[in-house]
Amino acid sequence: FGVEVFTDNSQMVMQCDVVVLAVKPQILLSVCKQIKVHIRHRPLLISIAAGVRSHDINHWLGGGVSIVRAMPNTPALVGKGAAGMVANDAVSDKQKTLAEQILVSVGECLWVKEETMLDAVTALSGSGPAYFFLMIESMTNAGVALGLDKQIAEKLSIQTALGASTMSKQSTDSARELRAKVTSKNGTTQVAIESFQEQNFDIIISHAMRAAFERAREIGFELSDNAE
Ligand SMILES: NC(=O)c1ccc[n+]([C@@H]2O[C@H](COP(=O)([O-])OP(=O)(O)OC[C@H]3O[C@@H](n4cnc5c(N)ncnc54)[C@H](OP(=O)(O)O)[C@@H]3O)[C@@H](O)[C@H]2O)c1
């Protein structure tokens, strides 16, 4: 790929216009200490470290640093990621475009206005792939309970998730409208949806995401408190 590799972070950052910080949150401080004196040429720093705030990264790097914080998700591995991003005041329009070009290469990315919103992004798209994996798992198990072979139930569940997601993305109809279109009166889908609703499906999802949101905030506070 014509990629130059380094074993020394400080030597590497001196040659970069953009540095992506993609290490575990717990070791980000030590990496910032290593590169601090080598970023006088003011590269853009893109951090994907969960929970670590721009304010702390900026402080560790000596201040005045252009920082974009991004919260990507694992479907980035197959080019279908969804990332929320936020820029600090030092980031120029050109650097914003650069950050977008990098993140778009593995999926979609959307800017949020406030850094605190990244905790909501974490609860939605950051942790979200696991919610859909859980749905696939549950639908597979339910299919098996109804007599299907596991392999068949699993393939049908996965393809149904993909089909629904693709339709939802391509259609101008909202998810609610698409659902209404496939729900015939007194049909099979209607009884299933009513069963979900009787058991407060909306509330189950909302509680789960609230828990993820609170945990993301807590982790942010913990990392900030333990930073120095
Ligand atoms: N996975 C996700 O969906 C997701 C979503 C959002 C955010 N994040 C964030 O992404 C970051 C990385 O997560 P991960 O699960 O990919 O972690 P990981 O598998 O541990 O990868 C960390 C990478 O950092 C390298 N590394 C470790 N110490 C380093 C150092 N001192 N200098 C330079 N490179 C170093 C490691 O290289 P070696 O393997 O060679 O040691 C490895 O390639 C985390 O901050 C996480 O919070 C992940």
The ligand as an ORCA input file, in Angstrom:
! r2SCAN-3c Opt
* xyz 0 1
  N     -13.963     -1.173     18.612
  C     -14.894     -0.220     18.473
  O     -15.998     -0.392     17.928
  C     -14.624      1.146     18.972
  C     -15.603      2.117     18.827
  C     -15.324      3.391     19.244
  C     -14.121      3.674     19.813
  N     -13.182      2.708     19.974
  C     -11.905      3.074     20.558
  O     -10.864      2.690     19.673
  C      -9.660      2.554     20.434
  C      -8.972      1.280     20.017
  O      -9.791      0.189     20.401
  P      -9.425     -1.278     19.940
  O     -10.476     -2.155     20.496
  O      -9.140     -1.302     18.462
  O      -8.057     -1.490     20.767
  P      -6.858     -2.474     20.474
  O      -7.327     -3.669     19.714
  O      -6.117     -2.662     21.776
  O      -5.931     -1.647     19.476
  C      -5.099     -0.630     19.956
  C      -4.018     -0.370     18.913
  O      -3.130      0.595     19.475
  C      -1.789      0.157     19.271
  N      -0.980      0.672     20.374
  C      -0.940      0.251     21.667
  N      -0.091      1.015     22.384
  C       0.397      1.947     21.526
  C       1.302      3.019     21.666
  N       1.889      3.319     22.841
  N       1.582      3.756     20.580
  C       0.999      3.496     19.382
  N       0.139      2.499     19.182
  C      -0.155      1.732     20.242
  C      -1.885     -1.347     19.282
  O      -0.798     -1.866     18.569
  P      -0.218     -3.313     18.953
  O      -1.337     -4.275     18.770
  O       0.895     -3.475     18.009
  O       0.175     -3.216     20.393
  C      -3.198     -1.589     18.553
  O      -2.999     -1.578     17.158
  C     -10.061      2.565     21.910
  O      -9.733      3.824     22.461
  C     -11.573      2.389     21.870
  O     -12.165      3.059     22.960
  C     -13.396      1.453     19.544
*
